[in-house]
Amino acid sequence: MTAPALSYGFAKASGVVVTAIGDVAEVARRADSDARALIEVRRLVGRPLSLREVDAAAFDRLLQDHYAVTAYAGGAAGLADIDDGLPSAEDLLASDDEAPAIRLINGLIAEAARLKASDIHIEPFESALVVRMRRDGELTEMHRLPPGVAARLVSRIKVMARLDIAERRLPQDGRMDLALGGKRLDVRVSTLPARGGERVVLRLLDKDNAGIDLAALGMPPGIEQGYRAALAEPNGLVLVTGPTGSGKTTSLYAGLKLLNDGSRNILTVEDPVEYAVDGIGQTQVNPKVGLSFAAGLRAILRQDPDVVMVGEIRDSETAAIAVQAALTGHLVLSSLHTNDAASAITRLRDFGIEPFLLAATVRAIMAQRLVRRLCPACRTPAAADAGVAAALDLPADASIWQAPGCPACQMSGHQGRVGLYDLIRMNEPLAAAINAGATAADLAAAAGSPGLPALARQAVLDGLTSPAEALRVTGALGADDA
């Protein structure tokens, strides 16, 4: 049985959280809590209490886990109740009361937080207002609402994000800071005019992830050790590559946290600043006033930095400045949109960087992908069919895993995501291959890189992910990759 709906305010003030109820109620108690509050808890649950004392940080995490869904805006109504009580389109548009729209927005964000969704898509069409959420990288339709609701819902989101509610012809970008039961969220807002009305995408960033440890990313020990070694270098260029949504920013921030020990001047230029981190100087790109990545990077190099993080190398000018910064004694971290680690070298060459400069400055390049993890509760072994075996270059008698879905994974067959990481470190064979103008395939061979397809194949054999998910992320193996 789940924990009772004790008020969030009482739990936070008294320092007690009921985590589960059976014949005995399990209660977590903060070390400095008032013992008299337990009398009230005992009265409310009507069962004997089993106590355990936790420190303040652990108590805050429990508070977030148990109240992040129901404590939004001080309310306790679920999204289903909001949908049921939502007025018709005509009534809502004719009313001056914005409470239904506020409750609906709060409910959507709270539901997304509960489901650990990264994005909320609000899409108006002539027949309905469709709400979809991206969970573990996959978009799923969650709700269909009356089409007339869209105007008031979008207007309210604009007010919350401090956007111009009168401007409906141009895209707008904004943000809003929210707290859901103690969980801090930074919500990015993007609006886009469309035929059916303004589309809105809300991107949810958990501020607690800004302090994530490198060890919590789940990298293989060899990869993590290599990444740490590259970050320990006094200067050079460390790159993280992959498509949008592959976790590059999280890996970079984890590296910055490792370096942020108070003895270094760490400066970043980002678009946008994903997470605010104490002890790090963060600058946001602003093209309207001429503050591009290149201009920002050029400016922060005059601020006596030890470590520089550039959100992304997008053009030749930024690439040239980053390489020069690495060459003149700075440790530079950045990201690139390439398919694999070795292709980052060829991309930088295409930007006009001389090969001898790349061989002298690059310390490590890490390529990564995120694949959906098979639900451990319902996954079962199965024989791979011929098509799957050929696509993934598996042995004919290979055993794979599949998950039909269960209540634990909400019948999706997946729970969370797992990272695939491929790291190459600079060495003499790789430097020689760079100076010789080698292709990406030859560079990978010189670095001893197994490649992401091989890593995805191993994840399938280990039962971490499904063949379909591995193929979706890395593609089928060609003859040259096998």
ABEGO torsion letter per residue (X at the ends): XBBBBBBAAAAAAAGBBBABBBABBBBBBBAABBAAAAAAAAAAAGBBBBBBBBBAAAAAAAAAAAAAAAABGGBABBAAAAAAABBBAAAAAABABAAAAAAAAAAAAAAAAAAGBABBBBBBBAABBBBBBBBGGBBBBABBBBAAAAAAAAAAAAAAAGBBAABAABBBBBBBBBBBGGBBBBBBBBBBBBAAEBBBBBBBBBAAAAABBAAAAGBBAAAAAAAAAAAABABEBBBBBEBBGAGAAAAAAAAAAAABAGABBBBBBBOBBABBBBGBBBBBBBAAAGBBAAAAAAAAAAAGBABBBBABBABAAAAAAAAAAAAAGBBBBBBBBBABAAAAAAAAAAAGBBAAAAAAABABBBBBBBBBBBBAAABBBBBBBAAAAAAAGBBAABBBBBBAEBAAAGGAGBBEBBBBBBBBBBBAAAAAAAAAGBBAAAAAAAAGBAEAAAAAAAAAAAGABBAAAAAAAAEBBBAAAX
